[in-house]
Amino acid sequence: MVRASELLTEHDVELLTRALLEWGGPAHSSDQLAFGTGFAGAQDLLHQRQRLRKALGEDAPLGAADWARTLLATNLAGSGVEWSTTTRRDDAAAIRMLRVIQRKPARTVSPY
């Protein structure tokens, strides 16, 4: 179990929590996509993303599976080309930041 503060900066956490929020707004998942990213289905993704956002925001410890789900759901944030419109964040900068973030919990995620 690892806390976000042990791996990520405050800005990293903000990006992850914002990307997870996208799944409850403009982004919609099929059951197949949700299953492929470690959730039981689309409804589970919506439920779990709230829990994951809360855990990140409260700096609660997350296990390998939760870190993997967070990174996969963030990487596949379904708003896609609408990212900059829905988040008011520069798409290219967010992608570069996401690539840096993905490397940080590598050891934590590898058991999953």
Backbone as ProteinMPNN parsed JSONL, in Angstrom:
{"seq_chain_A": "MVRASELLTEHDVELLTRALLEWGGPAHSSDQLAFGTGFAGAQDLLHQRQRLRKALGEDAPLGAADWARTLLATNLAGSGVEWSTTTRRDDAAAIRMLRVIQRKPARTVSPY", "coords_chain_A": {"N_chain_A": [[0.85, -1.176, 0.0], [0.603, 2.134, -0.919], [0.905, 5.607, -0.506], [-0.233, 8.469, -2.338], [1.344, 10.745, -1.961], [3.829, 9.677, -1.543], [4.78, 9.06, -3.988], [4.022, 10.917, -5.953], [3.729, 14.333, -7.144], [1.882, 17.217, -5.993], [0.669, 18.401, -8.212], [0.666, 16.251, -9.976], [-1.185, 14.543, -8.736], [-3.453, 16.132, -8.92], [-3.886, 16.08, -11.701], [-4.455, 13.342, -12.116], [-6.772, 12.999, -10.515], [-8.496, 14.733, -11.813], [-8.654, 13.596, -14.351], [-9.862, 11.137, -13.714], [-12.324, 12.111, -12.953], [-13.426, 12.779, -15.388], [-14.634, 10.461, -16.329], [-17.127, 10.484, -15.225], [-18.444, 12.417, -16.518], [-18.11, 13.772, -19.541], [-16.947, 11.48, -20.589], [-17.649, 8.132, -21.396], [-17.867, 4.734, -20.613], [-17.706, 1.488, -22.028], [-18.834, -1.746, -20.924], [-16.928, -3.63, -21.637], [-14.53, -2.133, -22.056], [-14.185, -1.09, -19.481], [-13.883, -3.481, -18.045], [-11.519, -4.421, -19.204], [-9.717, -2.619, -18.142], [-9.544, -3.291, -15.548], [-11.811, -3.085, -13.968], [-15.08, -4.175, -12.816], [-17.045, -3.63, -14.583], [-18.815, -1.058, -16.459], [-20.418, 0.395, -14.627], [-19.128, -0.22, -12.248], [-16.669, 1.003, -12.719], [-17.449, 3.703, -12.602], [-18.278, 3.847, -9.914], [-15.913, 3.05, -8.548], [-14.079, 4.98, -9.45], [-14.834, 7.224, -8.031], [-14.155, 6.471, -5.435], [-11.398, 6.125, -5.768], [-10.587, 8.722, -6.49], [-11.191, 10.049, -4.112], [-9.46, 8.72, -2.336], [-6.967, 9.455, -3.435], [-7.112, 12.233, -3.075], [-7.243, 12.4, -0.296], [-4.871, 11.351, 0.391], [-4.709, 8.653, 0.983], [-3.562, 5.281, 1.48], [-2.982, 3.205, -1.371], [-3.362, 0.104, -3.026], [-1.561, -2.129, -5.282], [-3.317, -2.948, -7.375], [-5.25, -0.896, -7.363], [-3.656, 1.315, -8.001], [-2.877, 0.573, -10.577], [-5.39, 0.486, -11.885], [-6.107, 3.18, -11.637], [-4.115, 4.46, -13.172], [-4.547, 3.267, -15.688], [-7.229, 4.007, -16.231], [-6.913, 6.75, -16.259], [-5.105, 7.113, -18.36], [-6.697, 6.345, -20.445], [-8.628, 8.244, -20.455], [-11.7, 9.055, -21.424], [-12.562, 11.442, -22.595], [-10.882, 12.258, -24.5], [-10.149, 13.906, -27.456], [-11.561, 16.063, -26.615], [-10.52, 16.806, -24.235], [-9.038, 19.221, -23.59], [-11.063, 21.064, -23.807], [-12.993, 20.258, -21.903], [-11.548, 20.233, -19.538], [-10.021, 22.472, -19.446], [-7.303, 22.383, -19.694], [-4.132, 22.222, -21.255], [-3.769, 19.974, -23.857], [-1.443, 18.709, -24.95], [0.487, 19.285, -22.99], [-0.667, 17.986, -20.81], [-0.551, 15.303, -21.637], [2.239, 14.913, -21.751], [2.81, 15.243, -19.032], [1.321, 13.145, -17.971], [2.734, 10.947, -18.979], [5.089, 11.143, -17.498], [4.051, 10.789, -14.927], [3.134, 8.147, -15.115], [5.431, 6.625, -14.947], [6.3, 6.852, -12.342], [4.882, 5.258, -10.293], [5.726, 2.691, -11.017], [7.053, 0.472, -9.764], [5.261, -0.036, -7.747], [2.974, -0.801, -9.117], [3.785, -3.003, -10.576], [3.481, -5.616, -9.252], [0.821, -6.144, -9.749]], "CA_chain_A": [[0.0, 0.0, 0.0], [1.429, 3.326, -1.086], [0.183, 6.878, -0.575], [0.11, 9.306, -3.487], [2.427, 11.67, -1.6], [5.096, 8.954, -1.584], [5.155, 8.859, -5.384], [3.61, 11.963, -6.88], [3.622, 15.72, -6.705], [0.505, 17.709, -5.872], [0.167, 18.6, -9.578], [0.401, 14.917, -10.518], [-2.435, 14.079, -8.131], [-4.528, 16.935, -9.52], [-4.155, 15.567, -13.043], [-5.109, 12.039, -11.997], [-8.138, 13.141, -10.007], [-9.297, 15.379, -12.86], [-8.887, 12.602, -15.413], [-10.867, 10.199, -13.212], [-13.598, 12.825, -12.963], [-13.939, 12.761, -16.754], [-15.484, 9.281, -16.533], [-18.473, 10.765, -14.756], [-18.976, 13.52, -17.302], [-18.136, 13.556, -20.981], [-16.445, 10.159, -20.964], [-18.506, 6.992, -21.085], [-17.159, 3.484, -20.844], [-18.455, 0.246, -22.232], [-18.452, -2.763, -19.94], [-15.705, -4.276, -22.106], [-13.396, -1.26, -21.759], [-14.021, -1.061, -18.024], [-13.345, -4.781, -17.654], [-10.135, -4.465, -19.662], [-8.883, -1.749, -17.316], [-9.504, -3.795, -14.188], [-13.065, -2.88, -13.256], [-16.059, -5.227, -13.065], [-17.911, -3.151, -15.656], [-18.918, 0.4, -16.542], [-20.947, 0.925, -13.364], [-18.061, -0.353, -11.26], [-15.7, 2.058, -13.001], [-17.989, 4.954, -12.052], [-18.231, 3.76, -8.455], [-14.525, 2.993, -8.093], [-13.358, 6.235, -9.72], [-15.112, 8.126, -6.912], [-13.338, 5.998, -4.323], [-9.993, 6.394, -6.083], [-10.394, 10.174, -6.393], [-11.194, 10.379, -2.685], [-8.214, 8.202, -1.763], [-5.869, 10.318, -3.88], [-7.271, 13.534, -2.429], [-6.986, 12.269, 1.144], [-3.557, 10.721, 0.519], [-4.888, 7.328, 1.58], [-2.763, 4.262, 0.791], [-3.616, 2.414, -2.424], [-2.632, -1.107, -3.399], [-1.093, -2.231, -6.669], [-4.455, -2.997, -8.302], [-5.851, 0.435, -7.446], [-2.745, 2.181, -8.762], [-2.98, 0.171, -11.983], [-6.691, 0.965, -12.385], [-6.048, 4.646, -11.735], [-3.287, 4.827, -14.325], [-5.219, 2.845, -16.923], [-8.41, 4.855, -16.449], [-6.419, 8.09, -16.585], [-4.513, 7.054, -19.69], [-7.778, 6.166, -21.406], [-9.684, 9.232, -20.165], [-12.523, 9.019, -22.612], [-12.904, 12.718, -23.226], [-10.003, 12.292, -25.676], [-9.86, 15.183, -28.114], [-12.282, 17.119, -25.902], [-9.836, 17.013, -22.952], [-8.725, 20.629, -23.327], [-12.327, 21.781, -23.673], [-13.683, 19.906, -20.663], [-10.705, 20.441, -18.351], [-9.301, 23.752, -19.584], [-5.871, 22.067, -19.607], [-3.501, 21.995, -22.546], [-3.709, 18.545, -24.126], [-0.056, 18.254, -25.12], [1.144, 19.359, -21.68], [-1.245, 16.937, -19.971], [-0.008, 14.017, -22.087], [3.63, 14.835, -21.272], [2.756, 15.062, -17.582], [0.822, 11.794, -17.741], [3.828, 9.999, -19.241], [5.984, 11.219, -16.339], [3.329, 10.184, -13.811], [3.053, 6.7, -15.308], [6.697, 5.982, -14.566], [6.551, 6.976, -10.905], [4.457, 4.111, -9.487], [6.015, 1.443, -11.731], [7.334, -0.612, -8.822], [4.035, -0.297, -6.991], [2.013, -1.436, -10.014], [4.311, -4.241, -11.182], [2.909, -6.87, -8.729], [-0.516, -6.343, -10.302]], "C_chain_A": [[0.895, 1.24, 0.0], [0.533, 4.561, -1.207], [0.651, 7.67, -1.793], [1.303, 10.213, -3.173], [3.795, 10.998, -1.597], [5.627, 8.826, -3.002], [5.01, 10.098, -6.259], [3.652, 13.351, -6.269], [2.147, 16.086, -6.578], [-0.117, 17.902, -7.255], [-0.144, 17.27, -10.261], [-0.953, 14.407, -10.029], [-3.622, 14.84, -8.719], [-4.892, 16.422, -10.907], [-4.892, 14.228, -12.979], [-6.552, 12.183, -11.528], [-9.044, 13.808, -11.039], [-9.624, 14.395, -13.978], [-9.917, 11.564, -14.974], [-12.252, 10.834, -13.216], [-14.241, 12.798, -14.346], [-14.882, 11.587, -17.003], [-16.902, 9.501, -16.045], [-19.135, 11.881, -15.531], [-19.004, 13.172, -18.769], [-17.698, 12.163, -21.414], [-17.401, 9.068, -20.52], [-17.746, 5.726, -21.454], [-18.142, 2.369, -21.179], [-18.043, -0.71, -21.112], [-17.134, -3.419, -20.337], [-14.47, -3.435, -21.795], [-13.133, -1.224, -20.266], [-13.401, -2.366, -17.532], [-11.861, -4.879, -18.019], [-9.191, -3.599, -18.852], [-8.969, -2.111, -15.834], [-10.751, -3.574, -13.359], [-14.033, -4.004, -13.622], [-17.003, -4.875, -14.212], [-17.994, -1.637, -15.596], [-19.427, 1.015, -15.237], [-19.887, 0.849, -12.27], [-16.997, 0.714, -11.471], [-16.185, 3.374, -12.4], [-17.937, 4.967, -10.531], [-16.793, 3.842, -7.946], [-13.77, 4.288, -8.354], [-13.628, 7.258, -8.621], [-14.251, 7.752, -5.708], [-11.865, 6.324, -4.545], [-9.684, 7.885, -5.994], [-10.313, 10.598, -4.932], [-9.89, 9.932, -2.031], [-7.024, 9.065, -2.168], [-5.925, 11.663, -3.159], [-6.96, 13.524, -0.945], [-5.627, 11.651, 1.438], [-3.639, 9.386, 1.258], [-4.044, 6.31, 0.808], [-3.592, 3.486, -0.227], [-2.728, 1.212, -2.725], [-2.286, -1.105, -4.875], [-2.252, -2.215, -7.663], [-5.099, -1.625, -8.454], [-4.954, 1.421, -8.194], [-2.833, 1.855, -10.248], [-4.285, 0.668, -12.586], [-6.687, 2.472, -12.585], [-5.265, 5.063, -12.968], [-3.955, 4.442, -15.642], [-6.426, 3.726, -17.23], [-7.994, 6.274, -16.834], [-5.871, 8.122, -18.004], [-5.584, 6.968, -20.773], [-8.907, 7.158, -21.194], [-10.479, 9.515, -21.427], [-12.907, 10.341, -23.221], [-12.001, 12.972, -24.428], [-9.734, 13.673, -26.222], [-10.59, 16.351, -27.46], [-11.625, 17.475, -24.568], [-9.612, 18.497, -22.664], [-9.996, 21.464, -23.16], [-12.969, 21.509, -22.322], [-12.868, 20.195, -19.41], [-10.026, 21.799, -18.319], [-7.796, 23.56, -19.374], [-5.352, 21.796, -21.007], [-3.29, 20.494, -22.739], [-2.277, 18.038, -24.203], [0.689, 18.254, -23.783], [0.627, 18.254, -20.761], [-0.705, 15.56, -20.352], [1.433, 13.859, -21.617], [3.666, 14.561, -19.768], [2.292, 13.645, -17.241], [1.922, 10.764, -17.961], [4.826, 9.989, -18.078], [5.338, 10.516, -15.142], [3.328, 8.668, -13.932], [4.32, 5.97, -14.879], [6.897, 5.928, -13.052], [6.081, 5.779, -10.078], [4.771, 2.757, -10.124], [6.266, 0.274, -10.785], [6.098, -1.016, -8.051], [3.048, -1.101, -7.824], [2.488, -2.809, -10.494], [3.768, -5.531, -10.564], [1.525, -7.174, -9.305], [-0.43, -6.897, -11.69]], "O_chain_A": [[1.814, 1.368, 0.809], [-0.468, 4.549, -1.923], [1.799, 7.549, -2.22], [2.169, 10.422, -4.023], [4.817, 11.682, -1.644], [6.802, 8.514, -3.198], [5.785, 10.302, -7.193], [3.616, 13.52, -5.05], [1.274, 15.336, -7.014], [-1.294, 17.601, -7.452], [-1.1, 17.171, -11.03], [-1.761, 13.905, -10.811], [-4.672, 14.254, -8.984], [-6.071, 16.337, -11.251], [-5.854, 14.015, -13.718], [-7.453, 11.556, -12.084], [-10.228, 13.484, -11.128], [-10.745, 14.373, -14.487], [-10.757, 11.153, -15.775], [-13.246, 10.151, -13.462], [-15.466, 12.796, -14.461], [-15.819, 11.698, -17.793], [-17.801, 8.753, -16.43], [-20.27, 12.255, -15.235], [-19.827, 12.366, -19.203], [-18.052, 11.719, -22.506], [-17.901, 9.087, -19.395], [-17.069, 5.666, -22.48], [-19.262, 2.328, -20.67], [-17.031, -0.503, -20.443], [-16.311, -3.73, -19.476], [-13.466, -3.966, -21.321], [-11.985, -1.317, -19.832], [-12.496, -2.351, -16.698], [-11.051, -5.365, -17.228], [-7.981, -3.823, -18.872], [-8.529, -1.35, -14.973], [-10.75, -3.851, -12.159], [-13.833, -4.702, -14.616], [-17.684, -5.751, -14.745], [-17.324, -1.003, -14.781], [-18.916, 2.045, -14.796], [-19.77, 1.765, -11.455], [-16.478, 1.271, -10.503], [-15.41, 4.082, -11.757], [-17.592, 5.982, -9.927], [-16.493, 4.607, -7.029], [-12.906, 4.663, -7.562], [-12.759, 8.071, -8.307], [-13.688, 8.622, -5.044], [-11.169, 6.748, -3.622], [-8.634, 8.271, -5.48], [-9.465, 11.41, -4.561], [-9.287, 10.681, -1.263], [-6.169, 9.373, -1.338], [-4.905, 12.166, -2.689], [-6.472, 14.513, -0.397], [-5.269, 11.452, 2.599], [-2.761, 9.039, 2.048], [-3.838, 6.467, -0.395], [-4.751, 3.153, 0.021], [-1.501, 1.3, -2.681], [-2.666, -0.202, -5.619], [-2.175, -1.538, -8.688], [-5.458, -1.232, -9.565], [-5.448, 2.269, -8.938], [-2.859, 2.758, -11.084], [-4.286, 1.216, -13.688], [-7.203, 2.976, -13.583], [-5.708, 5.927, -13.724], [-3.927, 5.212, -16.602], [-6.617, 4.143, -18.372], [-8.657, 6.919, -17.647], [-6.143, 9.055, -18.76], [-5.394, 7.462, -21.884], [-10.016, 6.954, -21.686], [-9.985, 10.134, -22.37], [-13.53, 10.362, -24.282], [-12.316, 13.804, -25.279], [-9.158, 14.518, -25.537], [-10.268, 17.508, -27.728], [-12.114, 18.347, -23.85], [-9.97, 18.972, -21.587], [-9.991, 22.465, -22.443], [-13.441, 22.436, -21.664], [-13.435, 20.382, -18.333], [-9.516, 22.223, -17.282], [-7.105, 24.476, -18.927], [-6.047, 21.213, -21.839], [-2.703, 19.827, -21.887], [-1.943, 17.033, -23.577], [1.437, 17.322, -23.486], [1.402, 17.654, -20.016], [-0.433, 14.739, -19.475], [1.814, 12.791, -21.137], [4.458, 13.746, -19.296], [2.82, 13.022, -16.32], [2.027, 9.803, -17.198], [5.347, 8.933, -17.718], [5.99, 9.748, -14.435], [3.506, 7.974, -12.93], [4.26, 4.804, -14.487], [7.591, 5.046, -12.547], [6.835, 5.318, -9.221], [4.126, 1.764, -9.786], [5.732, -0.814, -11.0], [5.904, -2.191, -7.738], [2.363, -1.982, -7.302], [1.668, -3.68, -10.784], [3.598, -6.499, -11.305], [1.107, -8.331, -9.343], [-1.457, -7.134, -12.326]]}, "name": "protein", "num_of_chains": 1, "seq": "MVRASELLTEHDVELLTRALLEWGGPAHSSDQLAFGTGFAGAQDLLHQRQRLRKALGEDAPLGAADWARTLLATNLAGSGVEWSTTTRRDDAAAIRMLRVIQRKPARTVSPY"}
